[in-house]
Every structure is written in structure tokens, then in C-alpha cells.
Amino acid sequence: MTAMNFYMPTKVYQEWNAVANHAEEIASFGKKALIVTGRHSSKQNGSLADVMAALETCGTEYIVYDRIEENPSIATVMDAAGIGREQGADFVIGVGGGSPLDAAKAIAMMIHNRDTSSEVLYQKITLRALPVVAVPTTCGTGSEVTPYAILTRDDIQTKQSIPHKIFPKLALVDPKYLKTASTQVLANTCIDALGHLIESYFNSHAGEYSRMLCMTGFEVWGGCKNVLLGMDPEEEDYENMMLASSLAGMAIAHTGTSLPHGMSYYLTYHKGIPHGKAVGYFLPGYLRLFAEQMDVEVMMILRSLGIGSLEQFEGLIRECLGTPEITDAEKEAILKEITSSERKLAAVPIPVTREQIAEMITN
């Protein structure tokens, strides 16, 4: 048996009304919270109001920073951290999709290390962070159970995770926040979670524990996939979408992601394509990489998803996301960027050629 490890330090509650149910536990992390969120969705789905009410119930002070953009920038992180420092925040609550949750982790680190500049975000040094509480409102990122914080880097024109590993102390996963999401948002985020599961399963760092999470995640994801095609969701579907997302997050917390995620960053940065949608474009090609050498595993995954073949899988992805319009110049730029990423290439568990990666882009 190969050596394995499993580390999941985040305490997770997945339940309806999770924030209100665990208000005292949220408040236990400090005396003053910096709530980090976006401009609109957390107000529409009620999550921000829930968090504020929970803190008020416990007599805990808070400040709201609601300017996190999609694909948060370093400048935004530093702006929020500056406010947190000035106001004396001693813990951070991220509310929203992957962008606010990822930003919350980086902000928590920068508040704690108040005498540092943004340069430390991408330095490989050991830094501590304030406690982070995560309240996810989408079903794709899994950021509530990962140590990753992916920010937009204008200096190198891409997205990149900071090297610091910051797990939230507490995750409150409430399916009700999905009820206001559009079918397209659900599709984009659910397919991001599917990407996490596939890229974690077929990964050089995968082990029995991480693959256990993946296999359960595939079955759960497959049970609610019809929602992405327009079927009216029921409460159980919302529960399963959130569960699949968190399971996928736990899986990539141990393995990281691979080629589809690495290839997606170009499309998101340069073409403004939502992250999950950009990842999804490359998932059929990634599975095809393993169709010969690991065909048993590929078919096992497809069956767990309730899909009969790679062709049907590709059809599902295209029906959910459409077909990307990528020029030859853009294809070459994506190929150049991903083939220069030693970390993403090393995550692929079989030898892969430049030509095979090129086929992932063109198919």
C-alpha cells in the first residue's frame, strides 16, 4: 500500500439555516468580524443578512466589506485588509462564491501580518492568518474546505493561487442560498465542482482517501445533473449540489487541480468567461487522455455520474455550457501557458505530450 495522508481541519456544518443554528460558534472566533462579500448576490440570497443577524444576536461587532469582484485582485485584497486593520477586526467571515471565500483567506493573512505589503502574498514564507469562517452560496468552488486562495495577477496576466495554505476554521453550508441562483449559474458552478472531482481523481497526488471523496462526489453529482439541463430543482437537489461541491473541495485540498483548471485561467482572464464554464470546456478532453491507459476507471466514473460514454459526457457538457469560440492564436497562448506550468503538468498521473494537450483545446 502506498503512503497516504488525510488532513481536514475545517469544521463543517451542512444543514438548512446553518448560520443561525451556529451563531455562538461563529462569534467565538473574536470580538469584531470583517465580513467579506460581493456587491449583490449575498444580499439577494439572504446570506449576508443571516450572518449579520447571527453576530448581532451574540453582541459581536462587525464591518462589512462588500466590494469583492469576480476573480478578486490583489488590490482589492489589500484594500479590504487595510480596512480590517484600521477597524481592529480579529476574524474574517467570507460570504459568497469562490471569489469572496478565496479573498477572505488572503485578507485574513494580510490583516494579521499588518507590517507587510502585498509582496508577501506570493512569497513562499510561513505566515499566520486570522481565523476565517466560510459561508458558501454557490455549489462549485469548495473553497470553504480548501486552503487555497486564487487571486487575479495583472503582473503576469492570469489567475494564481497564493502559496500560503489557509483553511477556514468553520464552514456553514446552507443549501437554501442556491434557491435564487439562475440555471446558468448553477451549471457553471456545478461543473466547476465536477472538474475538481475529475482532476482530483486523475491526479499524481491522489490516494485512497481522496478518491473515496471523489467517488462519493460523482454519485451525488450525478443524482442532480438534470437540474443543469433545466429541470426544476427540489430541496434534495440543492442539498446534493452543495454536498458534491464540498466533497470535491475536500478532494482537491489533498491533490490540487490539474490541466483543465490551469487551462481555464487564460479564458477567464483574457475573455471574461466564468471560471466553472472555462474549466468545463476542457473536461471531455481531459477524460479522453485516460481512455486507453485507465479505461476501467474512466468508465467507472461515467457510470457513477449516470452517463454511458465519453460521447454522452461531452454532449452533457456542451448542452450545459455551449461550445467555446477560441481562435488559433488563443489556442496557442493557452498551450504555451499550460506547458510552462510544471506544477499542473506534474499533477497528471500519466505521461502526456504537447500534442495531446493541444487536442484538449481543439476538441
Secondary structure per residue as TSV (DSSP state, phi and psi in degrees):
chain	resnum	aa	ss	phi	psi
A	1	M	-	360.0	137.5
A	2	T	-	-76.6	154.4
A	3	A	-	-64.2	142.5
A	4	M	-	-135.8	158.6
A	5	N	-	-142.5	156.3
A	6	F	-	-146.8	123.5
A	7	Y	-	-141.0	114.2
A	8	M	-	-137.2	85.1
A	9	P	-	-82.2	-4.1
A	10	T	-	-82.8	129.9
A	11	K	E	-84.1	124.1
A	12	V	E	-117.1	130.8
A	13	Y	E	-118.0	119.5
A	14	Q	E	-112.1	112.6
A	15	E	S	-168.6	160.7
A	16	W	T	-68.5	137.7
A	17	N	T	62.5	37.3
A	18	A	H	-60.8	-39.5
A	19	V	H	-64.8	-49.2
A	20	A	H	-64.7	-36.7
A	21	N	H	-65.9	-25.5
A	22	H	T	-124.9	34.9
A	23	A	H	-58.5	-44.1
A	24	E	H	-64.2	-36.0
A	25	E	H	-68.7	-37.1
A	26	I	H	-60.8	-48.8
A	27	A	H	-67.4	-18.6
A	28	S	T	-68.9	-11.9
A	29	F	T	-84.2	-8.7
A	30	G	-	173.4	-172.2
A	31	K	S	-101.8	-21.7
A	32	K	E	-146.3	122.1
A	33	A	E	-100.9	142.7
A	34	L	E	-100.3	113.4
A	35	I	E	-89.6	121.6
A	36	V	E	-109.1	122.9
A	37	T	E	-155.5	177.6
A	38	G	-	-89.4	-173.8
A	39	R	S	-80.3	-29.5
A	40	H	S	-127.1	-56.6
A	41	S	H	-61.6	-37.9
A	42	S	H	-68.3	-21.6
A	43	K	H	-81.0	-35.2
A	44	Q	H	-73.1	-38.8
A	45	N	S	-90.0	-2.8
A	46	G	S	89.3	-2.8
A	47	S	H	-67.5	-40.5
A	48	L	H	-64.3	-44.2
A	49	A	H	-61.5	-38.0
A	50	D	H	-62.3	-44.0
A	51	V	H	-67.1	-43.8
A	52	M	H	-63.1	-41.9
A	53	A	H	-63.7	-38.9
A	54	A	H	-63.4	-43.3
A	55	L	H	-67.6	-40.8
A	56	E	H	-64.4	-37.9
A	57	T	H	-58.4	-35.7
A	58	C	T	-93.9	1.8
A	59	G	T	70.7	27.6
A	60	T	-	-97.6	129.1
A	61	E	E	-70.8	156.9
A	62	Y	E	-156.7	158.4
A	63	I	E	-125.9	142.8
A	64	V	E	-106.9	123.9
A	65	Y	E	-110.8	106.7
A	66	D	-	-114.5	39.0
A	67	R	-	-118.2	23.0
A	68	I	-	-74.7	121.5
A	69	E	-	-87.4	166.0
A	70	E	S	-64.0	133.2
A	71	N	S	59.8	70.3
A	72	P	-	-61.2	144.2
A	73	S	B	-93.5	163.9
A	74	I	H	-63.0	-38.3
A	75	A	H	-60.8	-40.9
A	76	T	H	-66.4	-41.9
A	77	V	H	-57.9	-44.7
A	78	M	H	-70.6	-34.5
A	79	D	H	-63.3	-48.1
A	80	A	H	-64.1	-41.1
A	81	A	H	-63.6	-37.6
A	82	G	H	-62.5	-41.7
A	83	I	H	-65.9	-42.3
A	84	G	H	-60.4	-40.2
A	85	R	H	-64.3	-48.7
A	86	E	H	-61.5	-37.5
A	87	Q	H	-88.2	-5.4
A	88	G	T	76.2	31.3
A	89	A	-	-65.8	137.5
A	90	D	-	-119.6	3.6
A	91	F	E	-155.9	163.2
A	92	V	E	-125.7	137.4
A	93	I	E	-117.6	117.4
A	94	G	E	-92.6	129.0
A	95	V	E	-129.4	116.8
A	96	G	E	141.0	-154.4
A	97	G	S	-82.5	-159.8
A	98	G	H	-61.2	-33.4
A	99	S	H	-64.3	-53.2
A	100	P	H	-64.6	-35.6
A	101	L	H	-68.9	-44.9
A	102	D	H	-62.8	-45.0
A	103	A	H	-61.5	-39.0
A	104	A	H	-57.6	-39.0
A	105	K	H	-64.8	-47.7
A	106	A	H	-65.2	-39.5
A	107	I	H	-64.1	-41.5
A	108	A	H	-60.4	-37.2
A	109	M	H	-70.0	-41.3
A	110	M	H	-73.1	-30.7
A	111	I	H	-66.5	-45.0
A	112	H	H	-63.9	-38.1
A	113	N	S	-99.1	69.1
A	114	R	T	-69.5	-17.7
A	115	D	T	-95.9	13.6
A	116	T	-	-108.7	164.8
A	117	S	-	-109.4	178.7
A	118	S	G	-62.9	-16.4
A	119	E	G	-59.9	-28.8
A	120	V	G	-74.0	-15.4
A	121	L	G	-56.1	-36.7
A	122	Y	G	-114.6	20.6
A	123	Q	S	-94.1	139.4
A	124	K	-	-86.2	74.3
A	125	I	-	-129.5	163.2
A	126	T	-	-90.0	119.2
A	127	L	-	-133.3	145.8
A	128	R	-	-93.3	166.1
A	129	A	-	-135.9	158.5
A	130	L	-	-65.5	158.5
A	131	P	-	-60.5	141.8
A	132	V	E	-119.9	132.1
A	133	V	E	-109.2	133.0
A	134	A	E	-114.9	130.2
A	135	V	E	-123.6	92.2
A	136	P	E	-75.3	143.1
A	137	T	-	-123.4	5.7
A	138	T	S	-127.1	170.1
A	139	C	S	-119.3	46.5
A	140	G	S	-138.7	-38.2
A	141	T	-	-70.6	-42.9
A	142	G	-	68.7	8.4
A	143	S	G	-60.8	-21.4
A	144	E	G	-65.7	-15.6
A	145	V	G	-127.6	17.1
A	146	T	-	-116.9	162.0
A	147	P	-	-92.6	6.0
A	148	Y	-	-90.5	147.0
A	149	A	-	-136.1	107.3
A	150	I	E	-100.1	122.2
A	151	L	E	-118.8	159.8
A	152	T	E	-82.9	128.7
A	153	R	E	-112.3	102.7
A	154	D	T	-70.2	-23.4
A	155	D	T	-65.9	-31.1
A	156	I	T	-119.7	10.1
A	157	Q	T	53.7	55.9
A	158	T	E	-163.6	-176.9
A	159	K	E	-105.6	146.4
A	160	Q	E	-155.5	138.5
A	161	S	E	-75.9	140.0
A	162	I	-	-70.2	152.1
A	163	P	S	-75.7	-12.1
A	164	H	S	-77.8	135.4
A	165	K	-	-100.7	112.8
A	166	I	-	-127.7	96.1
A	167	F	-	-79.4	136.0
A	168	P	-	-59.7	147.3
A	169	K	S	-76.4	-31.6
A	170	L	E	-143.5	135.5
A	171	A	E	-123.4	128.8
A	172	L	E	-116.8	103.2
A	173	V	E	-105.5	104.7
A	174	D	-	-114.7	116.0
A	175	P	G	-63.3	-19.9
A	176	K	G	-64.6	-23.0
A	177	Y	G	-71.2	-13.2
A	178	L	G	-79.0	-14.4
A	179	K	G	-65.0	-24.0
A	180	T	G	-94.6	-2.2
A	181	A	S	-78.4	143.7
A	182	S	-	-74.1	163.4
A	183	T	H	-59.2	-37.6
A	184	Q	H	-68.3	-39.6
A	185	V	H	-65.6	-42.1
A	186	L	H	-61.0	-42.0
A	187	A	H	-63.6	-48.5
A	188	N	H	-60.1	-43.3
A	189	T	H	-77.3	-39.1
A	190	C	H	-62.2	-37.2
A	191	I	H	-73.5	-27.5
A	192	D	H	-61.3	-44.5
A	193	A	H	-62.1	-40.8
A	194	L	H	-61.9	-39.6
A	195	G	H	-59.8	-42.5
A	196	H	H	-58.6	-44.4
A	197	L	H	-64.5	-46.8
A	198	I	H	-67.3	-44.7
A	199	E	H	-71.3	-25.8
A	200	S	H	-78.0	-40.3
A	201	Y	H	-64.8	-49.6
A	202	F	S	-92.1	81.3
A	203	N	S	-150.5	140.5
A	204	S	T	-61.1	-24.0
A	205	H	T	-97.7	5.0
A	206	A	-	-69.7	147.2
A	207	G	-	-139.8	-176.5
A	208	E	H	-62.8	-36.5
A	209	Y	H	-67.3	-49.2
A	210	S	H	-65.7	-37.3
A	211	R	H	-71.3	-28.8
A	212	M	H	-60.4	-44.4
A	213	L	H	-61.7	-42.5
A	214	C	H	-62.3	-47.3
A	215	M	H	-64.5	-40.5
A	216	T	H	-65.2	-40.4
A	217	G	H	-61.1	-41.5
A	218	F	H	-59.8	-44.9
A	219	E	H	-64.7	-42.8
A	220	V	H	-65.3	-45.0
A	221	W	H	-61.3	-44.4
A	222	G	H	-61.4	-29.5
A	223	G	H	-71.7	-16.6
A	224	C	T	-122.3	13.3
A	225	K	G	-66.1	-24.8
A	226	N	G	-65.2	-21.8
A	227	V	G	-62.0	-34.4
A	228	L	G	-68.9	-18.7
A	229	L	G	-98.9	9.2
A	230	G	T	109.3	-2.3
A	231	M	-	-68.8	138.3
A	232	D	-	-64.3	124.5
A	233	P	-	-75.1	149.6
A	234	E	-	-107.6	173.5
A	235	E	H	-59.5	-36.8
A	236	E	H	-63.1	-33.5
A	237	D	H	-65.7	-44.0
A	238	Y	H	-61.0	-41.3
A	239	E	H	-61.2	-44.8
A	240	N	H	-68.9	-37.0
A	241	M	H	-64.0	-41.6
A	242	M	H	-67.5	-39.9
A	243	L	H	-65.2	-45.0
A	244	A	H	-59.9	-40.2
A	245	S	H	-63.4	-45.2
A	246	S	H	-68.5	-39.6
A	247	L	H	-61.1	-42.2
A	248	A	H	-64.8	-37.8
A	249	G	H	-63.7	-42.7
A	250	M	H	-61.3	-35.7
A	251	A	H	-66.9	-48.9
A	252	I	H	-73.4	-17.4
A	253	A	H	-60.7	-24.9
A	254	H	H	-99.2	-24.3
A	255	T	H	-116.5	-25.0
A	256	G	-	76.2	-179.5
A	257	T	-	-102.7	-178.7
A	258	S	-	-132.9	-139.9
A	259	L	H	-61.8	-49.3
A	260	P	H	-56.0	-41.8
A	261	H	H	-65.9	-44.3
A	262	G	H	-61.1	-36.8
A	263	M	H	-75.9	-25.6
A	264	S	H	-70.1	-27.7
A	265	Y	H	-61.2	-35.3
A	266	Y	H	-62.3	-46.3
A	267	L	H	-65.0	-37.1
A	268	T	H	-71.9	-44.0
A	269	Y	H	-71.0	-47.9
A	270	H	H	-90.7	-24.6
A	271	K	H	-118.9	-2.1
A	272	G	-	68.3	22.0
A	273	I	-	-77.9	130.0
A	274	P	-	-52.7	146.0
A	275	H	H	-54.3	-53.7
A	276	G	H	-61.4	-39.3
A	277	K	H	-63.6	-43.3
A	278	A	H	-64.0	-39.4
A	279	V	H	-62.9	-45.2
A	280	G	H	-59.6	-32.9
A	281	Y	T	-56.1	-30.2
A	282	F	T	-101.5	-1.1
A	283	L	H	-68.0	-42.4
A	284	P	H	-58.7	-43.0
A	285	G	H	-65.3	-34.5
A	286	Y	H	-67.5	-42.3
A	287	L	H	-63.2	-35.9
A	288	R	H	-65.1	-25.6
A	289	L	H	-57.3	-31.9
A	290	F	T	-102.6	4.0
A	291	A	T	-63.5	-29.2
A	292	E	T	-92.0	-52.6
A	293	Q	T	-77.8	-26.3
A	294	M	T	-132.3	46.4
A	295	D	H	-64.2	-34.4
A	296	V	H	-62.8	-45.1
A	297	E	H	-64.8	-41.0
A	298	V	H	-60.0	-47.2
A	299	M	H	-66.8	-35.4
A	300	M	H	-61.7	-41.7
A	301	I	H	-67.0	-44.9
A	302	L	H	-59.9	-42.7
A	303	R	H	-64.3	-39.5
A	304	S	H	-62.0	-32.0
A	305	L	T	-80.7	-8.8
A	306	G	T	77.9	33.3
A	307	I	-	-124.8	139.3
A	308	G	-	-89.9	-20.5
A	309	S	-	-159.9	166.5
A	310	L	H	-62.2	-35.0
A	311	E	H	-64.2	-40.5
A	312	Q	H	-67.7	-37.4
A	313	F	H	-61.0	-48.0
A	314	E	H	-61.4	-39.4
A	315	G	H	-61.4	-40.8
A	316	L	H	-61.9	-46.8
A	317	I	H	-61.4	-45.4
A	318	R	H	-66.3	-36.3
A	319	E	H	-67.4	-35.8
A	320	C	H	-75.9	-38.9
A	321	L	H	-112.0	-18.0
A	322	G	-	82.9	-174.9
A	323	T	-	-108.3	128.6
A	324	P	-	-71.5	145.0
A	325	E	-	-100.5	100.9
A	326	I	-	-121.6	122.0
A	327	T	-	-74.8	166.4
A	328	D	H	-60.9	-39.5
A	329	A	H	-64.3	-39.3
A	330	E	H	-68.5	-39.7
A	331	K	H	-58.9	-42.9
A	332	E	H	-66.1	-38.2
A	333	A	H	-66.2	-41.3
A	334	I	H	-62.1	-45.3
A	335	L	H	-62.2	-42.5
A	336	K	H	-63.6	-42.3
A	337	E	H	-66.9	-45.2
A	338	I	H	-73.8	-34.3
A	339	T	H	-74.5	-10.2
A	340	S	T	-95.3	-2.0
A	341	S	-	-94.6	96.1
A	342	E	H	-61.5	-35.1
A	343	R	H	-67.9	-45.2
A	344	K	H	-67.2	-39.7
A	345	L	H	-65.6	-38.6
A	346	A	H	-68.1	-20.1
A	347	A	T	-76.1	-16.6
A	348	V	-	-76.6	124.6
A	349	P	S	-81.1	0.3
A	350	I	S	-130.5	158.0
A	351	P	-	-60.8	137.5
A	352	V	-	-136.0	136.9
A	353	T	-	-97.9	164.7
A	354	R	H	-60.0	-37.8
A	355	E	H	-65.5	-38.7
A	356	Q	H	-66.2	-39.4
A	357	I	H	-66.0	-38.2
A	358	A	H	-60.6	-37.1
A	359	E	H	-65.7	-31.1
A	360	M	H	-61.9	-31.9
A	361	I	H	-79.9	-39.1
A	362	T	H	-82.4	-24.2
A	363	N	-	-84.2	360.0
